[in-house]
Amino acid sequence: MKHLATCLVSAVCGGAFAVWLLDASPRDALVAQDRPAAQNSGPRIPAAERPPLPVPPADPDEELTDDERQAVAVYDRYNKSVVNITTRGSRPDGFFLLELPSEGSGSGSVIDRGGHVLTNYHVVEGARQVEVTLYDGKTYDATFVGADPIYDIAVIRVDAPEEALHPVVFGDSSRLRVGQRVYAIGNPFGLERTMTTGIISSLNRTLGIRAGRTIKSIIQIDAAVNPGNSGGPLLDSRGRLIGMNTAIASATGQNSGVGFAIPVNLVTRVVPQLVKHGRVIRPEIGIVKVYETEKGLLISRLVPGGPAERAGLRGPRIERVRRGLLIIEREDRSAADLIVGVDAEEVRTTDDFLGYIEARRPGDTVELKIIRDSRPLAVPVVLGGEEPPAK
C-alpha cells in the first residue's frame, strides 16, 4: 500500500478483534468506515431505545445538599464583610544592629459603615503602615484606632465609601453549643476570603495571650485556621459573628492543630471603648496579689489607700523579728481575708476574679464575699480607676 499505518494497536475487547489505524490516509479512513461490523461485535441498540443522557438542572443549587447550600449561602452573603490586612514595619537585625523591613498579613471584619475594622492586635502590632483591601479589590490606607493587648483585640479604620462597606452581623457567644456548625473566613496564605468549615469542639477554654493573662470562654473549633486567618470572623450557620479567629495550637503552626476564637461577647465589651477612647479603661480594686487556694483567693498584698483597703479588706499580718543586727519580716497569712465570690458569682481563680472586676466600670460598687476568722462576710467595695474622658 502507498499509505501505511505507522503504528498498529490491537486489542481484544469483548471477544472481538479490533484494529485502529493511528496514522492512516483519509482514503484508508473512509474505507475503514465502510467496512461492515464484525459478526461477533454484539447487537446494536436502536437510537430510539437508548436511555436519554442526564440533563443538568437549570438551577445548580438543586444539586447541593442542605449542608452545602447553607455553607454557600453564608459565604455569598457575608464574605463581603471580610477584609485583607497587609502591614509593613521593621524588625531588628541583631548582628548589624539595624532594622530590616518586614511585612505581614491578616484578616479583619468590617463592623460599621464608618469604616471601623475589627482584627487581632498581633496582626497590626508594631506596624508602620497598614493597608486594608475590601471585597471589591480596592485597597485603602488604614489608621490605628485603639487596641487591647491583653485580649488581643484591635480596631483600625479606613476612609472608604459607605456602599463599599458591609458590616458583619453580631451574634451571642453565650448561646453556643458544642457540635454546632461554624464557618471561618479569612485570607490564609494571601488567598482572599477563603472559607473553611467545622464544628465547635469545646467551649469555656482558656488561652494565654500575654503578660501572664488568659482569655476565658475561648471557643475551640476544628475548622482549619491557617496563618492569615488571624482577625477573621467565625460565623454561625446564620452568618452571625460569634468569634474572632486568633490562634493555632499545633507543632507546625498549620491547620493540623486546634483553632481558637475570641468570643464575640468579649469583643462587644471591648470594642466600644476602643472606638471611643482608643483603649480599655479598666476599674481598679486595689488588690495587687492573691494566692490561689482550694477554698478561694487569699489576699497577699493590697494597694495602700486603695479601694480594697479603704473598704476594710485585710492582707497578711507582717511580723518583724530582730535577730542581732537583722530585722526579719514574717508573713502571717492566717490574718488575710479569703475571697470566695464577687456579687453572686463564685470565684476560684485569679482569672475569674479579674474577669468579674473588669466587667464593671470605675465608680461601680461590687460586693466581695470573704471568709475572715472562719466567718463569712460581705464587704462592699467602690471600684477606683481612671474615669472615662468627657466628650
SEMIKOL-100220 format. One record per residue (C-alpha): residue number from 1; chain; x, y, z. Coordinates in steps of 0.02 Angstrom, whole numbers. Layout:
N
pt num NUM chaine A px X py Y pz Z
...
END
This chain:
391
pt num 1 chaine A px 0 py 0 pz 0
pt num 2 chaine A px 54 py 178 pz -36
pt num 3 chaine A px -1 py 239 pz 135
pt num 4 chaine A px 47 py 127 pz 277
pt num 5 chaine A px -3 py 149 pz 458
pt num 6 chaine A px 147 py 196 pz 561
pt num 7 chaine A px 77 py 113 pz 716
pt num 8 chaine A px -48 py -28 pz 739
pt num 9 chaine A px -129 py -57 pz 905
pt num 10 chaine A px -231 py -213 pz 928
pt num 11 chaine A px -338 py -263 pz 1073
pt num 12 chaine A px -460 py -397 pz 1117
pt num 13 chaine A px -620 py -311 pz 1175
pt num 14 chaine A px -769 py -418 pz 1222
pt num 15 chaine A px -705 py -560 pz 1115
pt num 16 chaine A px -689 py -451 pz 959
pt num 17 chaine A px -526 py -413 pz 870
pt num 18 chaine A px -509 py -228 pz 830
pt num 19 chaine A px -375 py -131 pz 738
pt num 20 chaine A px -350 py 57 pz 749
pt num 21 chaine A px -255 py 148 pz 615
pt num 22 chaine A px -165 py 288 pz 707
pt num 23 chaine A px -88 py 370 pz 555
pt num 24 chaine A px -191 py 317 pz 405
pt num 25 chaine A px -229 py 418 pz 250
pt num 26 chaine A px -400 py 499 pz 227
pt num 27 chaine A px -442 py 365 pz 96
pt num 28 chaine A px -399 py 224 pz 216
pt num 29 chaine A px -509 py 307 pz 349
pt num 30 chaine A px -656 py 312 pz 229
pt num 31 chaine A px -630 py 130 pz 184
pt num 32 chaine A px -624 py 85 pz 367
pt num 33 chaine A px -791 py 172 pz 395
pt num 34 chaine A px -873 py 74 pz 252
pt num 35 chaine A px -819 py -95 pz 317
pt num 36 chaine A px -959 py -198 pz 393
pt num 37 chaine A px -953 py -229 pz 579
pt num 38 chaine A px -884 py -394 pz 638
pt num 39 chaine A px -1011 py -533 pz 663
pt num 40 chaine A px -968 py -552 pz 847
pt num 41 chaine A px -969 py -366 pz 890
pt num 42 chaine A px -1136 py -380 pz 979
pt num 43 chaine A px -1310 py -317 pz 938
pt num 44 chaine A px -1338 py -133 pz 901
pt num 45 chaine A px -1465 py -37 pz 1006
pt num 46 chaine A px -1579 py 73 pz 901
pt num 47 chaine A px -1562 py 257 pz 940
pt num 48 chaine A px -1745 py 267 pz 990
pt num 49 chaine A px -1719 py 134 pz 1125
pt num 50 chaine A px -1560 py 209 pz 1201
pt num 51 chaine A px -1581 py 285 pz 1376
pt num 52 chaine A px -1576 py 477 pz 1374
pt num 53 chaine A px -1423 py 566 pz 1440
pt num 54 chaine A px -1448 py 654 pz 1609
pt num 55 chaine A px -1495 py 836 pz 1589
pt num 56 chaine A px -1415 py 955 pz 1717
pt num 57 chaine A px -1543 py 1055 pz 1818
pt num 58 chaine A px -1574 py 1235 pz 1770
pt num 59 chaine A px -1533 py 1289 pz 1949
pt num 60 chaine A px -1361 py 1224 pz 2006
pt num 61 chaine A px -1416 py 1239 pz 2188
pt num 62 chaine A px -1533 py 1093 pz 2160
pt num 63 chaine A px -1382 py 977 pz 2155
pt num 64 chaine A px -1319 py 1035 pz 2326
pt num 65 chaine A px -1353 py 951 pz 2491
pt num 66 chaine A px -1434 py 1050 pz 2630
pt num 67 chaine A px -1265 py 1072 pz 2718
pt num 68 chaine A px -1183 py 1130 pz 2556
pt num 69 chaine A px -1325 py 1250 pz 2518
pt num 70 chaine A px -1310 py 1325 pz 2691
pt num 71 chaine A px -1121 py 1348 pz 2677
pt num 72 chaine A px -1139 py 1430 pz 2506
pt num 73 chaine A px -1272 py 1548 pz 2572
pt num 74 chaine A px -1164 py 1602 pz 2720
pt num 75 chaine A px -1015 py 1635 pz 2608
pt num 76 chaine A px -1113 py 1726 pz 2472
pt num 77 chaine A px -1199 py 1839 pz 2596
pt num 78 chaine A px -1061 py 1881 pz 2719
pt num 79 chaine A px -892 py 1863 pz 2631
pt num 80 chaine A px -903 py 2047 pz 2583
pt num 81 chaine A px -881 py 2091 pz 2766
pt num 82 chaine A px -708 py 2011 pz 2771
pt num 83 chaine A px -554 py 2113 pz 2728
pt num 84 chaine A px -372 py 2076 pz 2693
pt num 85 chaine A px -248 py 2169 pz 2804
pt num 86 chaine A px -69 py 2197 pz 2749
pt num 87 chaine A px 58 py 2275 pz 2866
pt num 88 chaine A px 231 py 2346 pz 2841
pt num 89 chaine A px 352 py 2377 pz 2981
pt num 90 chaine A px 528 py 2333 pz 3033
pt num 91 chaine A px 618 py 2202 pz 3133
pt num 92 chaine A px 787 py 2216 pz 3220
pt num 93 chaine A px 940 py 2134 pz 3145
pt num 94 chaine A px 1042 py 2081 pz 3296
pt num 95 chaine A px 1203 py 2057 pz 3200
pt num 96 chaine A px 1215 py 2226 pz 3113
pt num 97 chaine A px 1109 py 2320 pz 3241
pt num 98 chaine A px 995 py 2379 pz 3101
pt num 99 chaine A px 809 py 2373 pz 3071
pt num 100 chaine A px 756 py 2270 pz 2921
pt num 101 chaine A px 590 py 2295 pz 2830
pt num 102 chaine A px 457 py 2166 pz 2867
pt num 103 chaine A px 283 py 2126 pz 2803
pt num 104 chaine A px 136 py 2034 pz 2875
pt num 105 chaine A px -43 py 1993 pz 2832
pt num 106 chaine A px -203 py 1951 pz 2920
pt num 107 chaine A px -389 py 1964 pz 2910
pt num 108 chaine A px -523 py 2077 pz 2982
pt num 109 chaine A px -708 py 2112 pz 2987
pt num 110 chaine A px -799 py 2272 pz 2943
pt num 111 chaine A px -904 py 2318 pz 3095
pt num 112 chaine A px -992 py 2478 pz 3041
pt num 113 chaine A px -1022 py 2598 pz 2897
pt num 114 chaine A px -896 py 2717 pz 2973
pt num 115 chaine A px -754 py 2607 pz 2910
pt num 116 chaine A px -704 py 2527 pz 3076
pt num 117 chaine A px -622 py 2357 pz 3055
pt num 118 chaine A px -600 py 2226 pz 3192
pt num 119 chaine A px -442 py 2121 pz 3195
pt num 120 chaine A px -314 py 2045 pz 3314
pt num 121 chaine A px -190 py 2159 pz 3399
pt num 122 chaine A px -45 py 2049 pz 3349
pt num 123 chaine A px -91 py 2074 pz 3165
pt num 124 chaine A px -57 py 2262 pz 3173
pt num 125 chaine A px 64 py 2268 pz 3320
pt num 126 chaine A px 218 py 2370 pz 3278
pt num 127 chaine A px 159 py 2409 pz 3101
pt num 128 chaine A px 210 py 2574 pz 3025
pt num 129 chaine A px 89 py 2558 pz 2881
pt num 130 chaine A px -74 py 2461 pz 2871
pt num 131 chaine A px -173 py 2432 pz 2712
pt num 132 chaine A px -346 py 2357 pz 2700
pt num 133 chaine A px -413 py 2275 pz 2543
pt num 134 chaine A px -602 py 2264 pz 2531
pt num 135 chaine A px -703 py 2131 pz 2440
pt num 136 chaine A px -704 py 2234 pz 2280
pt num 137 chaine A px -514 py 2230 pz 2271
pt num 138 chaine A px -488 py 2412 pz 2315
pt num 139 chaine A px -353 py 2449 pz 2443
pt num 140 chaine A px -357 py 2589 pz 2572
pt num 141 chaine A px -232 py 2653 pz 2699
pt num 142 chaine A px -292 py 2617 pz 2875
pt num 143 chaine A px -271 py 2719 pz 3032
pt num 144 chaine A px -249 py 2645 pz 3205
pt num 145 chaine A px -400 py 2674 pz 3319
pt num 146 chaine A px -361 py 2576 pz 3476
pt num 147 chaine A px -309 py 2408 pz 3547
pt num 148 chaine A px -319 py 2297 pz 3699
pt num 149 chaine A px -157 py 2195 pz 3700
pt num 150 chaine A px -216 py 2089 pz 3847
pt num 151 chaine A px -361 py 2017 pz 3747
pt num 152 chaine A px -275 py 2031 pz 3575
pt num 153 chaine A px -410 py 2145 pz 3505
pt num 154 chaine A px -381 py 2296 pz 3393
pt num 155 chaine A px -485 py 2416 pz 3290
pt num 156 chaine A px -423 py 2507 pz 3135
pt num 157 chaine A px -516 py 2622 pz 3016
pt num 158 chaine A px -522 py 2651 pz 2828
pt num 159 chaine A px -593 py 2801 pz 2737
pt num 160 chaine A px -697 py 2704 pz 2612
pt num 161 chaine A px -868 py 2746 pz 2536
pt num 162 chaine A px -1015 py 2677 pz 2634
pt num 163 chaine A px -1079 py 2575 pz 2487
pt num 164 chaine A px -915 py 2476 pz 2489
pt num 165 chaine A px -930 py 2434 pz 2674
pt num 166 chaine A px -1034 py 2283 pz 2726
pt num 167 chaine A px -1036 py 2265 pz 2917
pt num 168 chaine A px -1046 py 2096 pz 2999
pt num 169 chaine A px -1199 py 2045 pz 3100
pt num 170 chaine A px -1156 py 2016 pz 3283
pt num 171 chaine A px -1216 py 1859 pz 3370
pt num 172 chaine A px -1214 py 1797 pz 3550
pt num 173 chaine A px -1073 py 1682 pz 3604
pt num 174 chaine A px -1159 py 1638 pz 3768
pt num 175 chaine A px -1285 py 1532 pz 3671
pt num 176 chaine A px -1159 py 1422 pz 3580
pt num 177 chaine A px -1163 py 1232 pz 3593
pt num 178 chaine A px -1028 py 1101 pz 3567
pt num 179 chaine A px -1055 py 1018 pz 3399
pt num 180 chaine A px -1129 py 1173 pz 3320
pt num 181 chaine A px -1078 py 1206 pz 3139
pt num 182 chaine A px -962 py 1354 pz 3114
pt num 183 chaine A px -879 py 1441 pz 2967
pt num 184 chaine A px -711 py 1531 pz 2969
pt num 185 chaine A px -673 py 1658 pz 2833
pt num 186 chaine A px -505 py 1740 pz 2806
pt num 187 chaine A px -358 py 1751 pz 2688
pt num 188 chaine A px -236 py 1612 pz 2732
pt num 189 chaine A px -76 py 1613 pz 2629
pt num 190 chaine A px -132 py 1776 pz 2549
pt num 191 chaine A px -288 py 1697 pz 2472
pt num 192 chaine A px -429 py 1820 pz 2498
pt num 193 chaine A px -593 py 1767 pz 2577
pt num 194 chaine A px -561 py 1580 pz 2593
pt num 195 chaine A px -691 py 1487 pz 2695
pt num 196 chaine A px -665 py 1331 pz 2800
pt num 197 chaine A px -799 py 1239 pz 2896
pt num 198 chaine A px -805 py 1136 pz 3053
pt num 199 chaine A px -890 py 1121 pz 3221
pt num 200 chaine A px -867 py 1191 pz 3395
pt num 201 chaine A px -757 py 1064 pz 3482
pt num 202 chaine A px -762 py 1142 pz 3655
pt num 203 chaine A px -816 py 1297 pz 3749
pt num 204 chaine A px -751 py 1391 pz 3901
pt num 205 chaine A px -569 py 1355 pz 3860
pt num 206 chaine A px -433 py 1471 pz 3924
pt num 207 chaine A px -297 py 1536 pz 3810
pt num 208 chaine A px -141 py 1627 pz 3867
pt num 209 chaine A px -108 py 1784 pz 3767
pt num 210 chaine A px 24 py 1892 pz 3852
pt num 211 chaine A px 80 py 1968 pz 4017
pt num 212 chaine A px 27 py 1812 pz 4109
pt num 213 chaine A px -156 py 1844 pz 4068
pt num 214 chaine A px -278 py 1723 pz 3991
pt num 215 chaine A px -441 py 1743 pz 3898
pt num 216 chaine A px -588 py 1650 pz 3970
pt num 217 chaine A px -727 py 1566 pz 3873
pt num 218 chaine A px -620 py 1539 pz 3718
pt num 219 chaine A px -707 py 1445 pz 3577
pt num 220 chaine A px -613 py 1292 pz 3518
pt num 221 chaine A px -650 py 1237 pz 3339
pt num 222 chaine A px -590 py 1103 pz 3219
pt num 223 chaine A px -609 py 1213 pz 3065
pt num 224 chaine A px -444 py 1245 pz 2977
pt num 225 chaine A px -366 py 1407 pz 3040
pt num 226 chaine A px -210 py 1447 pz 2940
pt num 227 chaine A px -86 py 1591 pz 2951
pt num 228 chaine A px -179 py 1742 pz 2885
pt num 229 chaine A px -345 py 1690 pz 2962
pt num 230 chaine A px -300 py 1787 pz 3120
pt num 231 chaine A px -425 py 1925 pz 3148
pt num 232 chaine A px -553 py 1849 pz 3030
pt num 233 chaine A px -731 py 1809 pz 3081
pt num 234 chaine A px -802 py 1648 pz 3148
pt num 235 chaine A px -983 py 1635 pz 3093
pt num 236 chaine A px -1129 py 1525 pz 3141
pt num 237 chaine A px -1248 py 1443 pz 3018
pt num 238 chaine A px -1349 py 1605 pz 3005
pt num 239 chaine A px -1194 py 1705 pz 2963
pt num 240 chaine A px -1186 py 1795 pz 3130
pt num 241 chaine A px -1017 py 1841 pz 3205
pt num 242 chaine A px -988 py 1729 pz 3356
pt num 243 chaine A px -800 py 1747 pz 3373
pt num 244 chaine A px -636 py 1810 pz 3302
pt num 245 chaine A px -508 py 1681 pz 3247
pt num 246 chaine A px -349 py 1713 pz 3343
pt num 247 chaine A px -227 py 1568 pz 3362
pt num 248 chaine A px -173 py 1393 pz 3315
pt num 249 chaine A px -111 py 1262 pz 3436
pt num 250 chaine A px -5 py 1142 pz 3334
pt num 251 chaine A px 175 py 1088 pz 3320
pt num 252 chaine A px 188 py 1153 pz 3141
pt num 253 chaine A px 83 py 1311 pz 3157
pt num 254 chaine A px -28 py 1248 pz 3016
pt num 255 chaine A px -210 py 1195 pz 3014
pt num 256 chaine A px -173 py 1019 pz 3077
pt num 257 chaine A px -194 py 1080 pz 3255
pt num 258 chaine A px -333 py 1157 pz 3356
pt num 259 chaine A px -406 py 1327 pz 3313
pt num 260 chaine A px -469 py 1456 pz 3437
pt num 261 chaine A px -582 py 1607 pz 3426
pt num 262 chaine A px -609 py 1752 pz 3546
pt num 263 chaine A px -795 py 1751 pz 3594
pt num 264 chaine A px -897 py 1892 pz 3519
pt num 265 chaine A px -969 py 1942 pz 3688
pt num 266 chaine A px -794 py 1990 pz 3745
pt num 267 chaine A px -768 py 2083 pz 3581
pt num 268 chaine A px -929 py 2183 pz 3603
pt num 269 chaine A px -874 py 2231 pz 3779
pt num 270 chaine A px -703 py 2294 pz 3723
pt num 271 chaine A px -732 py 2370 pz 3551
pt num 272 chaine A px -846 py 2515 pz 3604
pt num 273 chaine A px -710 py 2575 pz 3724
pt num 274 chaine A px -577 py 2561 pz 3588
pt num 275 chaine A px -682 py 2662 pz 3467
pt num 276 chaine A px -725 py 2793 pz 3597
pt num 277 chaine A px -565 py 2806 pz 3699
pt num 278 chaine A px -432 py 2714 pz 3599
pt num 279 chaine A px -402 py 2595 pz 3744
pt num 280 chaine A px -492 py 2494 pz 3876
pt num 281 chaine A px -525 py 2586 pz 4038
pt num 282 chaine A px -519 py 2454 pz 4173
pt num 283 chaine A px -578 py 2479 pz 4352
pt num 284 chaine A px -459 py 2456 pz 4497
pt num 285 chaine A px -498 py 2362 pz 4656
pt num 286 chaine A px -332 py 2390 pz 4742
pt num 287 chaine A px -281 py 2208 pz 4764
pt num 288 chaine A px -105 py 2181 pz 4698
pt num 289 chaine A px -82 py 1996 pz 4727
pt num 290 chaine A px -179 py 1844 pz 4787
pt num 291 chaine A px -137 py 1663 pz 4824
pt num 292 chaine A px -246 py 1534 pz 4738
pt num 293 chaine A px -304 py 1401 pz 4860
pt num 294 chaine A px -430 py 1260 pz 4851
pt num 295 chaine A px -553 py 1365 pz 4952
pt num 296 chaine A px -533 py 1533 pz 4866
pt num 297 chaine A px -413 py 1678 pz 4838
pt num 298 chaine A px -309 py 1727 pz 4988
pt num 299 chaine A px -261 py 1911 pz 4985
pt num 300 chaine A px -72 py 1933 pz 4981
pt num 301 chaine A px -46 py 2119 pz 4953
pt num 302 chaine A px -157 py 2273 pz 4947
pt num 303 chaine A px -127 py 2444 pz 4871
pt num 304 chaine A px -101 py 2563 pz 5017
pt num 305 chaine A px -251 py 2678 pz 5024
pt num 306 chaine A px -332 py 2586 pz 4878
pt num 307 chaine A px -516 py 2538 pz 4860
pt num 308 chaine A px -497 py 2368 pz 4945
pt num 309 chaine A px -401 py 2436 pz 5093
pt num 310 chaine A px -523 py 2580 pz 5114
pt num 311 chaine A px -665 py 2453 pz 5117
pt num 312 chaine A px -582 py 2363 pz 5262
pt num 313 chaine A px -510 py 2211 pz 5175
pt num 314 chaine A px -358 py 2134 pz 5256
pt num 315 chaine A px -198 py 2059 pz 5191
pt num 316 chaine A px -70 py 1955 pz 5286
pt num 317 chaine A px -5 py 2019 pz 5452
pt num 318 chaine A px 179 py 2066 pz 5438
pt num 319 chaine A px 281 py 2022 pz 5592
pt num 320 chaine A px 455 py 2095 pz 5612
pt num 321 chaine A px 579 py 1995 pz 5715
pt num 322 chaine A px 751 py 2062 pz 5762
pt num 323 chaine A px 894 py 1939 pz 5756
pt num 324 chaine A px 1052 py 2025 pz 5803
pt num 325 chaine A px 1078 py 2166 pz 5682
pt num 326 chaine A px 950 py 2097 pz 5558
pt num 327 chaine A px 763 py 2126 pz 5554
pt num 328 chaine A px 669 py 1981 pz 5476
pt num 329 chaine A px 491 py 2001 pz 5413
pt num 330 chaine A px 371 py 1858 pz 5430
pt num 331 chaine A px 204 py 1847 pz 5342
pt num 332 chaine A px 58 py 1782 pz 5444
pt num 333 chaine A px -65 py 1727 pz 5309
pt num 334 chaine A px -193 py 1668 pz 5435
pt num 335 chaine A px -244 py 1850 pz 5460
pt num 336 chaine A px -280 py 1880 pz 5275
pt num 337 chaine A px -456 py 1880 pz 5203
pt num 338 chaine A px -506 py 1738 pz 5086
pt num 339 chaine A px -608 py 1795 pz 4936
pt num 340 chaine A px -737 py 1666 pz 4883
pt num 341 chaine A px -856 py 1768 pz 4775
pt num 342 chaine A px -897 py 1931 pz 4687
pt num 343 chaine A px -1079 py 1983 pz 4699
pt num 344 chaine A px -1174 py 1823 pz 4659
pt num 345 chaine A px -1028 py 1739 pz 4568
pt num 346 chaine A px -912 py 1612 pz 4647
pt num 347 chaine A px -727 py 1635 pz 4611
pt num 348 chaine A px -590 py 1505 pz 4617
pt num 349 chaine A px -453 py 1575 pz 4507
pt num 350 chaine A px -367 py 1742 pz 4484
pt num 351 chaine A px -430 py 1750 pz 4305
pt num 352 chaine A px -610 py 1726 pz 4364
pt num 353 chaine A px -589 py 1867 pz 4489
pt num 354 chaine A px -512 py 1987 pz 4363
pt num 355 chaine A px -644 py 1945 pz 4235
pt num 356 chaine A px -786 py 1992 pz 4353
pt num 357 chaine A px -700 py 2153 pz 4407
pt num 358 chaine A px -656 py 2208 pz 4230
pt num 359 chaine A px -836 py 2186 pz 4176
pt num 360 chaine A px -877 py 2336 pz 4288
pt num 361 chaine A px -832 py 2519 pz 4271
pt num 362 chaine A px -738 py 2640 pz 4384
pt num 363 chaine A px -858 py 2701 pz 4520
pt num 364 chaine A px -962 py 2541 pz 4522
pt num 365 chaine A px -987 py 2450 pz 4686
pt num 366 chaine A px -953 py 2264 pz 4699
pt num 367 chaine A px -986 py 2153 pz 4848
pt num 368 chaine A px -845 py 2036 pz 4891
pt num 369 chaine A px -890 py 1875 pz 4981
pt num 370 chaine A px -746 py 1836 pz 5100
pt num 371 chaine A px -702 py 1719 pz 5241
pt num 372 chaine A px -621 py 1804 pz 5392
pt num 373 chaine A px -578 py 1711 pz 5551
pt num 374 chaine A px -683 py 1564 pz 5486
pt num 375 chaine A px -837 py 1677 pz 5470
pt num 376 chaine A px -918 py 1728 pz 5304
pt num 377 chaine A px -933 py 1914 pz 5271
pt num 378 chaine A px -994 py 2027 pz 5130
pt num 379 chaine A px -888 py 2182 pz 5101
pt num 380 chaine A px -944 py 2316 pz 4976
pt num 381 chaine A px -800 py 2395 pz 4877
pt num 382 chaine A px -814 py 2551 pz 4769
pt num 383 chaine A px -701 py 2523 pz 4619
pt num 384 chaine A px -573 py 2653 pz 4577
pt num 385 chaine A px -480 py 2686 pz 4416
pt num 386 chaine A px -472 py 2820 pz 4285
pt num 387 chaine A px -639 py 2890 pz 4237
pt num 388 chaine A px -679 py 2893 pz 4050
pt num 389 chaine A px -636 py 3062 pz 3974
pt num 390 chaine A px -783 py 3178 pz 3947
pt num 391 chaine A px -845 py 3205 pz 3770
END
